[in-house]
Amino acid sequence: MLRLLTAGESHGPQLTVIVEGVPAGLKLDARRDIDPDLQRRQRGHGRGKRQQIERDAAQITSGVRGGRTLGSPITLEVANRDWENWKGPMQVDEHRFKAKRVTRVRPGHADLAGALKYGFDDARNVLERASARETASRVAAGAVARALLATIGIEVHSYVHRIGDVALPEPTGDVIEWSAVEESAVRCPDEAAGRRMIAAIDAARDAGDTLGGTAYVAALGVPAGLGSYVQWDRRLDGLVAQALCSIPSVKGVEIGAAVCAARSRGSAVHDVPRFEKGRGFHHLSNRQGGMTGGVSNGEDVWALVHFKPISTLLTPLRSVDMATGEEINAHYERSDVCVVPAGAVVAEAMLAWVIAAAAAEKFGGDTIAEFRSAARAHRRAVQRLR
C-alpha cells in the first residue's frame, strides 16, 4: 500500500514529502530520478518570477541507503529559496513573527473559503498552503512512483492540448513524439499550434489577465486488472479523477473521450475487444481511457485535465475586504499568467501515483524482485485464454 503525505507553506523554509510503501531495493537517486521532473514543472511559457528564484531539487533524508530503497518511509525535502525574503511574515517563532495580513480576497482562490472554514482574519494563513507551490511536493512523489512503474514497463507522459481558444484536434491514439513535447515552450507536440498558444499567453499578459487550458495525460503499458469494481472507492477511474481534480486550478477531468461519448450512440463509442495469440485481449479503439468498470483493461490509461485560469490577476478583479466588508480590488500575489504546461507535469505525477498505488495493491511484494515477478506473471496470464 502506497501512502503519501506532504507538508509545507509556499514561502516557508521547505516542502516535505513522506512516501511510504515503496518496496525495498528500488534504485532511487534524487538528481537522476526526481530533479528532472521538478525542473520540468518549473518551465513553460507563462510562468512567473517565482520560478526565477527557485531552483527546485530534492534531498532524500530517509528510506534510501546506498542508492536503493529500504522499504521504510522515504522522506524528500525541497527547499524554498524565497524563504529568505519571507522570514518575518512566515516566522514560526512567536517572538520573531512580523505579521503582514491579507484581507482582500481573490475571486476564484481559496482565500475566502479557507478563512471562513478556519476562522482566520488573515488570508495569508490560507493562501500559503492552498498555493500551487505545494505541487512541487506531488511532482517529487510522482517521480518516485514513476521510478517504481518503470520496473514493470509503465511510462507516464503528458502534453498541452489547449490553451485558451487554441486547441489541438481531439486525441485519436496516434503516436506522440514526446521529445518534441519536452522541447516546446508550452509542451505542445504541434509546433504551429504551440506558437499560437504562446501568442495567446502573451496577449493575456499584456491585458493583465490569465489563461486556462487542457492537458492530456497518459500512462502507457498499463496491464489489465488494476483497480476494482467491487466497491466505489476502489474503482481506478474514480481514483484517477479524484487525484487529477485535486490539483490546484483543475475544475474538470475527462476520462477518455467522455464528452464525445455523452453526445453519441453506444454503437459509435464502445471499444470492441479482440483476442490474439501472443498478445492476448486488446481493443480496436480506446475511447474509454483504458478503464472499464473501474478496472484497467490493458489499453493506455488517459484523460483530459481542464485547468481554469489562475486566480491572481495583474489587473485585479473587484472583490471584498474581509476586515471591513467593503468592495475593493483583490489582493495581488506575484503569480503566473498560464500554468497549463506546468500543470501537465503535475498531472503526470498524480496519474503516476495512482497507477503505482494500484500496481502495488495488485502485485504486492516487500522487495522490487517480488513486485516485478508478480507483475510479469500477471502479464503472462492475461495473454492466455481461460
Contacts in CASP RR format, 6 or more apart in sequence:
PFRMAT RR
TARGET T0000
AUTHOR 0000-0000-0000
METHOD contacts of the structure
MODEL  1
MLRLLTAGESHGPQLTVIVEGVPAGLKLDARRDIDPDLQRRQRGHGRGKR
QQIERDAAQITSGVRGGRTLGSPITLEVANRDWENWKGPMQVDEHRFKAK
RVTRVRPGHADLAGALKYGFDDARNVLERASARETASRVAAGAVARALLA
TIGIEVHSYVHRIGDVALPEPTGDVIEWSAVEESAVRCPDEAAGRRMIAA
IDAARDAGDTLGGTAYVAALGVPAGLGSYVQWDRRLDGLVAQALCSIPSV
KGVEIGAAVCAARSRGSAVHDVPRFEKGRGFHHLSNRQGGMTGGVSNGED
VWALVHFKPISTLLTPLRSVDMATGEEINAHYERSDVCVVPAGAVVAEAM
LAWVIAAAAAEKFGGDTIAEFRSAARAHRRAVQRLR
1 21 0 8 1.000
1 357 0 8 1.000
1 360 0 8 1.000
1 361 0 8 1.000
2 19 0 8 1.000
2 20 0 8 1.000
2 21 0 8 1.000
2 22 0 8 1.000
2 145 0 8 1.000
2 353 0 8 1.000
2 356 0 8 1.000
2 357 0 8 1.000
2 360 0 8 1.000
3 18 0 8 1.000
3 19 0 8 1.000
3 20 0 8 1.000
3 21 0 8 1.000
4 17 0 8 1.000
4 18 0 8 1.000
4 19 0 8 1.000
4 20 0 8 1.000
4 141 0 8 1.000
4 353 0 8 1.000
5 17 0 8 1.000
5 18 0 8 1.000
6 15 0 8 1.000
6 16 0 8 1.000
6 17 0 8 1.000
6 18 0 8 1.000
6 134 0 8 1.000
6 137 0 8 1.000
6 138 0 8 1.000
6 141 0 8 1.000
7 15 0 8 1.000
7 16 0 8 1.000
7 17 0 8 1.000
7 137 0 8 1.000
8 14 0 8 1.000
8 15 0 8 1.000
8 16 0 8 1.000
8 129 0 8 1.000
8 134 0 8 1.000
8 137 0 8 1.000
9 90 0 8 1.000
9 128 0 8 1.000
9 129 0 8 1.000
9 131 0 8 1.000
9 133 0 8 1.000
10 80 0 8 1.000
10 127 0 8 1.000
10 128 0 8 1.000
10 129 0 8 1.000
10 131 0 8 1.000
10 133 0 8 1.000
10 134 0 8 1.000
11 80 0 8 1.000
11 82 0 8 1.000
11 83 0 8 1.000
11 85 0 8 1.000
11 86 0 8 1.000
11 89 0 8 1.000
11 90 0 8 1.000
11 128 0 8 1.000
12 80 0 8 1.000
12 83 0 8 1.000
12 86 0 8 1.000
12 90 0 8 1.000
12 128 0 8 1.000
13 79 0 8 1.000
13 80 0 8 1.000
13 83 0 8 1.000
14 77 0 8 1.000
14 78 0 8 1.000
14 79 0 8 1.000
14 80 0 8 1.000
14 83 0 8 1.000
15 77 0 8 1.000
15 78 0 8 1.000
15 80 0 8 1.000
15 133 0 8 1.000
15 134 0 8 1.000
15 136 0 8 1.000
15 137 0 8 1.000
15 140 0 8 1.000
16 75 0 8 1.000
16 76 0 8 1.000
16 77 0 8 1.000
16 137 0 8 1.000
17 58 0 8 1.000
17 75 0 8 1.000
17 76 0 8 1.000
17 77 0 8 1.000
17 78 0 8 1.000
17 137 0 8 1.000
17 140 0 8 1.000
17 141 0 8 1.000
18 73 0 8 1.000
18 74 0 8 1.000
18 75 0 8 1.000
18 76 0 8 1.000
19 73 0 8 1.000
19 74 0 8 1.000
19 76 0 8 1.000
19 141 0 8 1.000
19 144 0 8 1.000
20 73 0 8 1.000
20 74 0 8 1.000
21 71 0 8 1.000
21 73 0 8 1.000
21 360 0 8 1.000
22 28 0 8 1.000
22 69 0 8 1.000
22 71 0 8 1.000
22 74 0 8 1.000
22 144 0 8 1.000
22 148 0 8 1.000
23 69 0 8 1.000
23 71 0 8 1.000
23 148 0 8 1.000
23 360 0 8 1.000
23 364 0 8 1.000
23 365 0 8 1.000
23 366 0 8 1.000
23 367 0 8 1.000
23 368 0 8 1.000
23 370 0 8 1.000
23 371 0 8 1.000
24 68 0 8 1.000
24 69 0 8 1.000
24 70 0 8 1.000
24 71 0 8 1.000
24 366 0 8 1.000
24 367 0 8 1.000
24 368 0 8 1.000
25 68 0 8 1.000
25 69 0 8 1.000
25 70 0 8 1.000
25 71 0 8 1.000
25 367 0 8 1.000
25 368 0 8 1.000
25 369 0 8 1.000
26 68 0 8 1.000
26 69 0 8 1.000
26 147 0 8 1.000
26 148 0 8 1.000
26 151 0 8 1.000
26 368 0 8 1.000
27 33 0 8 1.000
27 67 0 8 1.000
27 68 0 8 1.000
27 147 0 8 1.000
28 60 0 8 1.000
28 64 0 8 1.000
28 67 0 8 1.000
28 68 0 8 1.000
28 69 0 8 1.000
28 74 0 8 1.000
28 144 0 8 1.000
28 147 0 8 1.000
29 67 0 8 1.000
30 57 0 8 1.000
30 58 0 8 1.000
30 59 0 8 1.000
30 60 0 8 1.000
30 76 0 8 1.000
31 57 0 8 1.000
33 143 0 8 1.000
33 144 0 8 1.000
33 146 0 8 1.000
33 147 0 8 1.000
34 58 0 8 1.000
34 76 0 8 1.000
34 140 0 8 1.000
34 143 0 8 1.000
34 144 0 8 1.000
35 56 0 8 1.000
35 57 0 8 1.000
35 58 0 8 1.000
36 143 0 8 1.000
37 139 0 8 1.000
37 140 0 8 1.000
37 142 0 8 1.000
37 143 0 8 1.000
37 146 0 8 1.000
37 345 0 8 1.000
37 348 0 8 1.000
37 349 0 8 1.000
38 56 0 8 1.000
38 57 0 8 1.000
38 58 0 8 1.000
38 78 0 8 1.000
38 136 0 8 1.000
38 139 0 8 1.000
38 140 0 8 1.000
38 143 0 8 1.000
39 56 0 8 1.000
40 139 0 8 1.000
40 182 0 8 1.000
40 345 0 8 1.000
41 56 0 8 1.000
41 135 0 8 1.000
41 136 0 8 1.000
41 139 0 8 1.000
41 342 0 8 1.000
41 343 0 8 1.000
41 345 0 8 1.000
41 346 0 8 1.000
42 51 0 8 1.000
42 54 0 8 1.000
42 56 0 8 1.000
42 342 0 8 1.000
43 51 0 8 1.000
43 185 0 8 1.000
43 341 0 8 1.000
43 342 0 8 1.000
44 185 0 8 1.000
44 186 0 8 1.000
44 187 0 8 1.000
44 341 0 8 1.000
44 342 0 8 1.000
45 185 0 8 1.000
45 186 0 8 1.000
45 197 0 8 1.000
45 198 0 8 1.000
45 201 0 8 1.000
45 338 0 8 1.000
45 341 0 8 1.000
46 201 0 8 1.000
46 205 0 8 1.000
46 336 0 8 1.000
46 337 0 8 1.000
46 338 0 8 1.000
46 339 0 8 1.000
46 341 0 8 1.000
47 336 0 8 1.000
47 337 0 8 1.000
47 339 0 8 1.000
47 341 0 8 1.000
47 342 0 8 1.000
48 334 0 8 1.000
48 335 0 8 1.000
48 336 0 8 1.000
48 337 0 8 1.000
49 334 0 8 1.000
50 82 0 8 1.000
50 133 0 8 1.000
50 334 0 8 1.000
50 335 0 8 1.000
50 336 0 8 1.000
53 81 0 8 1.000
53 82 0 8 1.000
54 80 0 8 1.000
54 81 0 8 1.000
54 82 0 8 1.000
55 81 0 8 1.000
56 78 0 8 1.000
56 136 0 8 1.000
57 78 0 8 1.000
57 79 0 8 1.000
58 76 0 8 1.000
58 77 0 8 1.000
58 78 0 8 1.000
58 140 0 8 1.000
58 143 0 8 1.000
59 76 0 8 1.000
59 77 0 8 1.000
59 78 0 8 1.000
59 79 0 8 1.000
60 74 0 8 1.000
60 75 0 8 1.000
60 76 0 8 1.000
61 75 0 8 1.000
61 76 0 8 1.000
61 77 0 8 1.000
62 72 0 8 1.000
62 73 0 8 1.000
62 74 0 8 1.000
62 75 0 8 1.000
63 69 0 8 1.000
63 70 0 8 1.000
63 71 0 8 1.000
63 72 0 8 1.000
63 73 0 8 1.000
63 74 0 8 1.000
63 75 0 8 1.000
64 70 0 8 1.000
64 74 0 8 1.000
69 368 0 8 1.000
71 366 0 8 1.000
74 144 0 8 1.000
76 137 0 8 1.000
76 140 0 8 1.000
76 141 0 8 1.000
76 144 0 8 1.000
78 136 0 8 1.000
78 137 0 8 1.000
78 140 0 8 1.000
80 133 0 8 1.000
83 90 0 8 1.000
87 96 0 8 1.000
88 96 0 8 1.000
88 97 0 8 1.000
88 98 0 8 1.000
89 97 0 8 1.000
89 98 0 8 1.000
89 99 0 8 1.000
89 100 0 8 1.000
89 124 0 8 1.000
90 128 0 8 1.000
91 97 0 8 1.000
91 98 0 8 1.000
99 122 0 8 1.000
100 124 0 8 1.000
101 121 0 8 1.000
101 122 0 8 1.000
101 124 0 8 1.000
101 323 0 8 1.000
102 111 0 8 1.000
102 122 0 8 1.000
102 123 0 8 1.000
102 124 0 8 1.000
102 127 0 8 1.000
102 331 0 8 1.000
103 121 0 8 1.000
103 122 0 8 1.000
103 123 0 8 1.000
103 321 0 8 1.000
103 322 0 8 1.000
103 323 0 8 1.000
103 324 0 8 1.000
103 331 0 8 1.000
104 123 0 8 1.000
104 319 0 8 1.000
104 320 0 8 1.000
104 321 0 8 1.000
104 322 0 8 1.000
104 328 0 8 1.000
104 329 0 8 1.000
104 330 0 8 1.000
104 331 0 8 1.000
105 111 0 8 1.000
105 112 0 8 1.000
105 115 0 8 1.000
105 123 0 8 1.000
105 319 0 8 1.000
105 320 0 8 1.000
105 322 0 8 1.000
105 330 0 8 1.000
105 331 0 8 1.000
106 311 0 8 1.000
106 312 0 8 1.000
106 316 0 8 1.000
106 317 0 8 1.000
106 319 0 8 1.000
106 330 0 8 1.000
106 331 0 8 1.000
106 333 0 8 1.000
107 311 0 8 1.000
107 317 0 8 1.000
107 319 0 8 1.000
107 330 0 8 1.000
108 308 0 8 1.000
108 311 0 8 1.000
109 127 0 8 1.000
109 130 0 8 1.000
109 311 0 8 1.000
109 312 0 8 1.000
110 126 0 8 1.000
110 127 0 8 1.000
110 130 0 8 1.000
111 123 0 8 1.000
111 126 0 8 1.000
111 127 0 8 1.000
111 130 0 8 1.000
111 331 0 8 1.000
112 123 0 8 1.000
112 320 0 8 1.000
112 322 0 8 1.000
113 126 0 8 1.000
114 120 0 8 1.000
114 123 0 8 1.000
114 126 0 8 1.000
114 130 0 8 1.000
115 121 0 8 1.000
115 122 0 8 1.000
115 123 0 8 1.000
115 125 0 8 1.000
115 126 0 8 1.000
115 322 0 8 1.000
118 125 0 8 1.000
118 126 0 8 1.000
120 126 0 8 1.000
121 322 0 8 1.000
121 323 0 8 1.000
123 322 0 8 1.000
123 331 0 8 1.000
127 333 0 8 1.000
130 248 0 8 1.000
131 248 0 8 1.000
132 248 0 8 1.000
132 249 0 8 1.000
132 310 0 8 1.000
132 339 0 8 1.000
134 248 0 8 1.000
135 247 0 8 1.000
135 248 0 8 1.000
135 342 0 8 1.000
135 343 0 8 1.000
135 346 0 8 1.000
135 349 0 8 1.000
138 247 0 8 1.000
138 346 0 8 1.000
138 349 0 8 1.000
138 350 0 8 1.000
138 353 0 8 1.000
139 345 0 8 1.000
139 346 0 8 1.000
139 349 0 8 1.000
141 349 0 8 1.000
141 353 0 8 1.000
142 348 0 8 1.000
142 349 0 8 1.000
142 350 0 8 1.000
142 352 0 8 1.000
142 353 0 8 1.000
142 356 0 8 1.000
143 349 0 8 1.000
143 352 0 8 1.000
145 349 0 8 1.000
145 352 0 8 1.000
145 353 0 8 1.000
145 355 0 8 1.000
145 356 0 8 1.000
145 357 0 8 1.000
146 156 0 8 1.000
146 348 0 8 1.000
146 349 0 8 1.000
146 352 0 8 1.000
146 356 0 8 1.000
148 356 0 8 1.000
148 359 0 8 1.000
148 360 0 8 1.000
148 371 0 8 1.000
149 155 0 8 1.000
149 156 0 8 1.000
149 219 0 8 1.000
149 352 0 8 1.000
149 355 0 8 1.000
149 356 0 8 1.000
149 359 0 8 1.000
151 368 0 8 1.000
151 371 0 8 1.000
151 372 0 8 1.000
152 223 0 8 1.000
152 359 0 8 1.000
152 363 0 8 1.000
152 371 0 8 1.000
152 372 0 8 1.000
152 375 0 8 1.000
152 376 0 8 1.000
153 221 0 8 1.000
154 219 0 8 1.000
154 220 0 8 1.000
154 221 0 8 1.000
154 222 0 8 1.000
154 355 0 8 1.000
154 359 0 8 1.000
155 219 0 8 1.000
155 220 0 8 1.000
155 221 0 8 1.000
156 217 0 8 1.000
156 218 0 8 1.000
156 219 0 8 1.000
156 220 0 8 1.000
156 348 0 8 1.000
156 351 0 8 1.000
156 352 0 8 1.000
156 355 0 8 1.000
157 176 0 8 1.000
157 178 0 8 1.000
157 181 0 8 1.000
157 217 0 8 1.000
157 218 0 8 1.000
157 220 0 8 1.000
157 348 0 8 1.000
158 181 0 8 1.000
158 187 0 8 1.000
158 215 0 8 1.000
158 216 0 8 1.000
158 217 0 8 1.000
158 218 0 8 1.000
158 344 0 8 1.000
158 345 0 8 1.000
158 347 0 8 1.000
158 348 0 8 1.000
159 176 0 8 1.000
159 178 0 8 1.000
159 181 0 8 1.000
159 187 0 8 1.000
159 188 0 8 1.000
159 189 0 8 1.000
159 215 0 8 1.000
159 216 0 8 1.000
159 344 0 8 1.000
160 184 0 8 1.000
160 186 0 8 1.000
160 187 0 8 1.000
160 188 0 8 1.000
160 194 0 8 1.000
160 197 0 8 1.000
160 213 0 8 1.000
160 214 0 8 1.000
160 215 0 8 1.000
160 216 0 8 1.000
160 340 0 8 1.000
160 341 0 8 1.000
160 344 0 8 1.000
161 167 0 8 1.000
161 168 0 8 1.000
161 171 0 8 1.000
161 213 0 8 1.000
161 214 0 8 1.000
161 215 0 8 1.000
161 216 0 8 1.000
161 304 0 8 1.000
162 168 0 8 1.000
162 213 0 8 1.000
162 214 0 8 1.000
162 340 0 8 1.000
163 186 0 8 1.000
163 197 0 8 1.000
163 200 0 8 1.000
163 201 0 8 1.000
163 211 0 8 1.000
163 212 0 8 1.000
163 213 0 8 1.000
163 338 0 8 1.000
163 340 0 8 1.000
164 197 0 8 1.000
164 200 0 8 1.000
164 211 0 8 1.000
164 212 0 8 1.000
164 213 0 8 1.000
165 200 0 8 1.000
166 193 0 8 1.000
166 194 0 8 1.000
166 196 0 8 1.000
166 197 0 8 1.000
166 200 0 8 1.000
167 193 0 8 1.000
167 214 0 8 1.000
168 188 0 8 1.000
168 189 0 8 1.000
168 190 0 8 1.000
168 193 0 8 1.000
170 257 0 8 1.000
170 260 0 8 1.000
171 216 0 8 1.000
171 256 0 8 1.000
171 257 0 8 1.000
171 302 0 8 1.000
171 304 0 8 1.000
173 286 0 8 1.000
176 189 0 8 1.000
177 189 0 8 1.000
178 189 0 8 1.000
180 189 0 8 1.000
180 191 0 8 1.000
181 187 0 8 1.000
181 188 0 8 1.000
181 189 0 8 1.000
184 191 0 8 1.000
184 194 0 8 1.000
185 194 0 8 1.000
185 198 0 8 1.000
185 341 0 8 1.000
186 194 0 8 1.000
186 197 0 8 1.000
186 198 0 8 1.000
186 201 0 8 1.000
186 340 0 8 1.000
186 341 0 8 1.000
187 215 0 8 1.000
187 341 0 8 1.000
187 344 0 8 1.000
187 345 0 8 1.000
188 194 0 8 1.000
188 197 0 8 1.000
200 211 0 8 1.000
201 211 0 8 1.000
201 337 0 8 1.000
201 338 0 8 1.000
204 210 0 8 1.000
204 211 0 8 1.000
204 337 0 8 1.000
204 338 0 8 1.000
205 314 0 8 1.000
205 337 0 8 1.000
207 315 0 8 1.000
208 313 0 8 1.000
208 314 0 8 1.000
208 315 0 8 1.000
209 309 0 8 1.000
209 313 0 8 1.000
209 314 0 8 1.000
209 315 0 8 1.000
209 337 0 8 1.000
210 309 0 8 1.000
210 310 0 8 1.000
210 311 0 8 1.000
210 312 0 8 1.000
210 313 0 8 1.000
210 335 0 8 1.000
210 336 0 8 1.000
210 337 0 8 1.000
210 338 0 8 1.000
211 309 0 8 1.000
211 337 0 8 1.000
211 338 0 8 1.000
211 340 0 8 1.000
212 249 0 8 1.000
212 307 0 8 1.000
212 308 0 8 1.000
212 309 0 8 1.000
212 310 0 8 1.000
212 338 0 8 1.000
212 339 0 8 1.000
212 340 0 8 1.000
213 306 0 8 1.000
213 307 0 8 1.000
213 338 0 8 1.000
213 340 0 8 1.000
214 304 0 8 1.000
214 305 0 8 1.000
214 306 0 8 1.000
214 307 0 8 1.000
214 340 0 8 1.000
215 304 0 8 1.000
215 305 0 8 1.000
215 307 0 8 1.000
215 340 0 8 1.000
215 343 0 8 1.000
215 344 0 8 1.000
215 347 0 8 1.000
216 302 0 8 1.000
216 303 0 8 1.000
216 304 0 8 1.000
216 305 0 8 1.000
216 344 0 8 1.000
217 244 0 8 1.000
217 302 0 8 1.000
217 303 0 8 1.000
217 305 0 8 1.000
217 344 0 8 1.000
217 347 0 8 1.000
217 348 0 8 1.000
217 351 0 8 1.000
218 300 0 8 1.000
218 301 0 8 1.000
218 302 0 8 1.000
218 303 0 8 1.000
218 351 0 8 1.000
219 300 0 8 1.000
219 301 0 8 1.000
219 302 0 8 1.000
219 351 0 8 1.000
219 352 0 8 1.000
219 355 0 8 1.000
220 300 0 8 1.000
221 298 0 8 1.000
221 300 0 8 1.000
222 290 0 8 1.000
222 296 0 8 1.000
222 298 0 8 1.000
222 299 0 8 1.000
222 300 0 8 1.000
222 301 0 8 1.000
222 355 0 8 1.000
223 296 0 8 1.000
223 298 0 8 1.000
223 375 0 8 1.000
223 378 0 8 1.000
223 379 0 8 1.000
223 382 0 8 1.000
224 281 0 8 1.000
224 295 0 8 1.000
224 296 0 8 1.000
224 297 0 8 1.000
224 298 0 8 1.000
224 382 0 8 1.000
225 295 0 8 1.000
225 296 0 8 1.000
225 297 0 8 1.000
225 298 0 8 1.000
225 362 0 8 1.000
225 378 0 8 1.000
225 382 0 8 1.000
226 236 0 8 1.000
226 295 0 8 1.000
226 296 0 8 1.000
226 355 0 8 1.000
226 358 0 8 1.000
226 359 0 8 1.000
226 361 0 8 1.000
226 362 0 8 1.000
227 234 0 8 1.000
227 235 0 8 1.000
227 236 0 8 1.000
227 239 0 8 1.000
227 294 0 8 1.000
227 295 0 8 1.000
227 296 0 8 1.000
227 358 0 8 1.000
227 361 0 8 1.000
227 362 0 8 1.000
228 234 0 8 1.000
228 235 0 8 1.000
228 236 0 8 1.000
228 294 0 8 1.000
228 295 0 8 1.000
229 235 0 8 1.000
229 293 0 8 1.000
229 294 0 8 1.000
229 295 0 8 1.000
233 239 0 8 1.000
235 293 0 8 1.000
235 294 0 8 1.000
235 295 0 8 1.000
236 291 0 8 1.000
236 294 0 8 1.000
236 295 0 8 1.000
236 296 0 8 1.000
236 301 0 8 1.000
236 354 0 8 1.000
236 358 0 8 1.000
237 255 0 8 1.000
237 291 0 8 1.000
237 293 0 8 1.000
237 294 0 8 1.000
238 294 0 8 1.000
239 354 0 8 1.000
239 357 0 8 1.000
239 358 0 8 1.000
240 253 0 8 1.000
240 255 0 8 1.000
240 291 0 8 1.000
240 301 0 8 1.000
240 303 0 8 1.000
240 351 0 8 1.000
240 354 0 8 1.000
241 253 0 8 1.000
241 255 0 8 1.000
241 303 0 8 1.000
243 350 0 8 1.000
243 351 0 8 1.000
243 353 0 8 1.000
243 354 0 8 1.000
244 250 0 8 1.000
244 253 0 8 1.000
244 303 0 8 1.000
244 305 0 8 1.000
244 347 0 8 1.000
244 350 0 8 1.000
244 351 0 8 1.000
245 251 0 8 1.000
245 252 0 8 1.000
245 253 0 8 1.000
246 350 0 8 1.000
247 305 0 8 1.000
247 307 0 8 1.000
247 343 0 8 1.000
247 346 0 8 1.000
247 347 0 8 1.000
247 350 0 8 1.000
249 307 0 8 1.000
249 308 0 8 1.000
249 309 0 8 1.000
249 310 0 8 1.000
249 339 0 8 1.000
249 343 0 8 1.000
250 305 0 8 1.000
250 306 0 8 1.000
250 307 0 8 1.000
250 308 0 8 1.000
250 347 0 8 1.000
251 306 0 8 1.000
251 307 0 8 1.000
251 308 0 8 1.000
252 305 0 8 1.000
252 306 0 8 1.000
253 303 0 8 1.000
253 304 0 8 1.000
253 305 0 8 1.000
253 306 0 8 1.000
254 303 0 8 1.000
254 304 0 8 1.000
254 305 0 8 1.000
254 306 0 8 1.000
255 288 0 8 1.000
255 289 0 8 1.000
255 291 0 8 1.000
255 303 0 8 1.000
256 286 0 8 1.000
256 287 0 8 1.000
256 288 0 8 1.000
256 289 0 8 1.000
256 290 0 8 1.000
256 302 0 8 1.000
256 303 0 8 1.000
256 304 0 8 1.000
257 269 0 8 1.000
257 287 0 8 1.000
257 288 0 8 1.000
257 289 0 8 1.000
260 269 0 8 1.000
260 287 0 8 1.000
261 269 0 8 1.000
261 287 0 8 1.000
261 288 0 8 1.000
269 287 0 8 1.000
270 287 0 8 1.000
270 288 0 8 1.000
271 283 0 8 1.000
271 284 0 8 1.000
271 285 0 8 1.000
271 286 0 8 1.000
271 287 0 8 1.000
271 288 0 8 1.000
271 292 0 8 1.000
271 297 0 8 1.000
271 299 0 8 1.000
272 283 0 8 1.000
272 284 0 8 1.000
272 285 0 8 1.000
273 281 0 8 1.000
273 282 0 8 1.000
273 283 0 8 1.000
273 284 0 8 1.000
274 281 0 8 1.000
274 282 0 8 1.000
274 283 0 8 1.000
274 284 0 8 1.000
275 281 0 8 1.000
275 282 0 8 1.000
275 385 0 8 1.000
276 282 0 8 1.000
278 383 0 8 1.000
279 383 0 8 1.000
280 382 0 8 1.000
280 383 0 8 1.000
280 384 0 8 1.000
281 298 0 8 1.000
281 382 0 8 1.000
282 298 0 8 1.000
282 299 0 8 1.000
283 297 0 8 1.000
283 298 0 8 1.000
283 299 0 8 1.000
286 299 0 8 1.000
286 300 0 8 1.000
286 302 0 8 1.000
288 297 0 8 1.000
288 299 0 8 1.000
289 299 0 8 1.000
289 300 0 8 1.000
289 301 0 8 1.000
289 302 0 8 1.000
289 303 0 8 1.000
290 296 0 8 1.000
290 297 0 8 1.000
290 298 0 8 1.000
290 299 0 8 1.000
290 300 0 8 1.000
290 301 0 8 1.000
290 302 0 8 1.000
291 297 0 8 1.000
291 301 0 8 1.000
296 358 0 8 1.000
298 382 0 8 1.000
301 351 0 8 1.000
301 355 0 8 1.000
303 351 0 8 1.000
305 343 0 8 1.000
305 344 0 8 1.000
305 347 0 8 1.000
307 339 0 8 1.000
307 340 0 8 1.000
307 343 0 8 1.000
309 338 0 8 1.000
310 335 0 8 1.000
310 336 0 8 1.000
310 337 0 8 1.000
310 338 0 8 1.000
310 339 0 8 1.000
312 332 0 8 1.000
312 333 0 8 1.000
312 334 0 8 1.000
312 335 0 8 1.000
313 330 0 8 1.000
313 332 0 8 1.000
314 332 0 8 1.000
316 329 0 8 1.000
316 330 0 8 1.000
316 331 0 8 1.000
316 332 0 8 1.000
317 329 0 8 1.000
317 330 0 8 1.000
318 327 0 8 1.000
318 328 0 8 1.000
318 329 0 8 1.000
318 330 0 8 1.000
319 327 0 8 1.000
319 328 0 8 1.000
319 329 0 8 1.000
319 330 0 8 1.000
319 331 0 8 1.000
320 326 0 8 1.000
320 327 0 8 1.000
320 328 0 8 1.000
321 328 0 8 1.000
336 342 0 8 1.000
359 371 0 8 1.000
359 375 0 8 1.000
360 371 0 8 1.000
362 374 0 8 1.000
362 378 0 8 1.000
363 371 0 8 1.000
363 374 0 8 1.000
363 375 0 8 1.000
363 378 0 8 1.000
364 370 0 8 1.000
364 371 0 8 1.000
364 374 0 8 1.000
365 371 0 8 1.000
365 374 0 8 1.000
END
